[in-house]
Amino acid sequence: MLTTGVPTENILYLGGPNIASEIYNKEYANARICGSTKWRKPLAKFLRQPHFIVWDNSDIVTHEVMGGLKNVYAIGAGMVAALTNESATSKSVYFAHCTSEMIFITHLLTEQPEKLAGPLLADTYVTLLKGRNAWYGQMLAKGELRLDMGDSIKGKGMIQGISAVGAFYELLSQPSLSVLHPEENKQVAPAELCPILKRLYRILIKRELPVGDILQALRDETMNDPRERIEMAQSHTFYRPSLLGKP
C-alpha cells in the first residue's frame, strides 16, 4: 500500500470483525472502515444498518498490518484446535502467545499501534474462531488437506494466510533488521522472537516440519510468559518506518 505511490488519504480499508455469511444472512455483524475523514465518515454512515455496525478510524496502516497477521495466526489456531481435540487450555495458551507476537510485530511496523490493540484483537479473535484460514489449519491437521494442494481451495477460495506467513517471516528476518534480545543481550532478527510465526514458516513454506510441530510452540519449556513480549514491545522504540515504505 505505501509503496504504490498512491496518497494514503485516497485509500480506504474495510475489514472485520465479521464473517461473510453473517452479513449475507443479516445476522449481527460488525466492520471497520479506515482512511481519511473526508471519505470514511460519510461511507461509514452510509453503510450502517441495524444488523451491520460500522466503526471508523484513521489508522489504515495498523489495520492493514493486523489484517494480514490475523490470517497468519488463524492457520495455527486451526491446527491447534484439531490436534488437541478442541482443548480449551491449548487454544487459550495459543491465543495468548499469538496475540503477543502480533502486538510485537505491529510495534515494528506501525507508529502508534497501542491505540488500537483492543478493537484489532477483536477482529483477530473472530478470525481465529471461524474463517477460511482457521478451517484450512484444521483440515491440514486432520489430514484432509495437503500442502501440495496449493493455497486455492475449491469451495473456500484463496487461503491468504499461507503467503502472509512467508511475507511476514521474510520481512522480519532481514539481515539489516535487528532488535536486542531481552535475555541473551545480543542483536537478533525480530522473527527470532516470534516462535509461532517461525514454526508456521517452517511448516507451511519450508515444509521441513510436520503440522503437529505447532504444538511445540506451546510446550517449549524455554518460552517466556507472553506478557514479557508485550512489555518489551511497549517499553522500547521498535518502529521501523522503512519496512512498509520506501526508505
PECORGI-V887644 format. One record per helix or strand of 3 or more residues. SS is the DSSP state (alpha for helix, beta for strand). FROM is the first residue (numbers start at 1). LEN is the number of residues. Records with the same first field share a line. If there is no record, write none. Layout:
SS = FROM-LEN / FROM-LEN
This chain:
alpha = 8-3 / 20-5 / 37-11 / 60-24 / 88-22 / 113-17 / 132-11 / 147-3 / 160-12 / 190-4 / 195-11 / 211-9 / 226-10 / 241-3
beta = 13-3 / 29-6 / 52-6
